[in-house]
């Protein structure tokens, strides 16, 4: 699980693609997806690193981040994917307000 606290508005996640023996491997094409963009937004990417931001600063919960790639370096397509839960939690208390009723 990836923990994403609202005190930190941006995090970076990097995909490490490996072959069956655990050695670094390449992919031909890939994309990142969030199952709930209102919670976590894929804000950009640089190579295999994705930039994640809070979709709505008032939302907390769990969504999924997926990395989908084509592992075949030739003409064909061999799908390879990984999905991980992202837990968006509230930030640390910083202020106190009183409400009169």
N, C-alpha and C positions, 0 to 999 in steps of 0.2 A: 504494500500500500504506500502511496505517496501522500505525505501530510503537507497540506497547504494552509498555513495560518493566515488570517486576514491582515495581520500586522505586516506581512511581507506581500506587497501587491503583485510581484512578478517572481516566477521561478523558472529555472531552465532545467530541462530533462534531456538526456542524451541516450540514444539507442546504440547499444553495442552489439553488432551483428557478428555471430560466430558460426563456424562450420561444426560438423558433428564431432570433431576432435577438440573443440574449444579454441580453435585458432581464429584470429580476425578474418572476416569475410566481407565481400562487397555485395551490394544489391544494385539492381539496374534502375529502379524507380521506387519511390515510396511516398507515403502521405501520413499525416497525423490527423486524428479525429477526436473530438470530445463528444461524449454521449449527451451532454447537457451544456450547451454554450451559454445558457443563462447563469450557470454555476462556474464553469471554467471555460475560458476562451483560448483557442489556439491563435496567438497573436502574431506569430511569425516563426520562421525557422532559418537556421544557418547550418547547412549540411545535415547531419543526423541529430542536431540539437534543436529542440523546439522551445519557444517562449510561451509560457502559460500565464494568463492573467485572470483575475476574478471577473466573471461575467457581470455579476451584480453584487456590489460590496455588502449588501444586507443579507445575502443568502449563505446558508451553510448546508452541508450535506455531503453525500457521496455520489460521484459520477465515475465514468470510465474514460480513460485515455487509451487510444488504440494507435499502434504503429503498424501500417500495412505496407508490405514491400513485395517486389518481384525479385526472387532469388536467382532466377535464370539470367545469366549474362548474355545470352544469345537471343535468337528470334522468338523463342517460346516464352511462356509465363509459368512460373512456379510460385504460387502465393505463399507468403510467409508473414505471420502476424503475431502480435503480442498485445494483450489488453491488461491494464493495471487499474485498480481502483484509486481514485483521488479523493481524499478526505479533506474537505474545506471546513475549517473550524473557525469559531469566533476569535477575534483578537483579544489580547490581554486587557483587563480593565484599566482605564486611564483617567476617567473623570467620573464624578458623581453629580447627579442632578436630583433635585427634589421636585415632586409634583404635588400640588395642593388640590384636594378634591372637595 
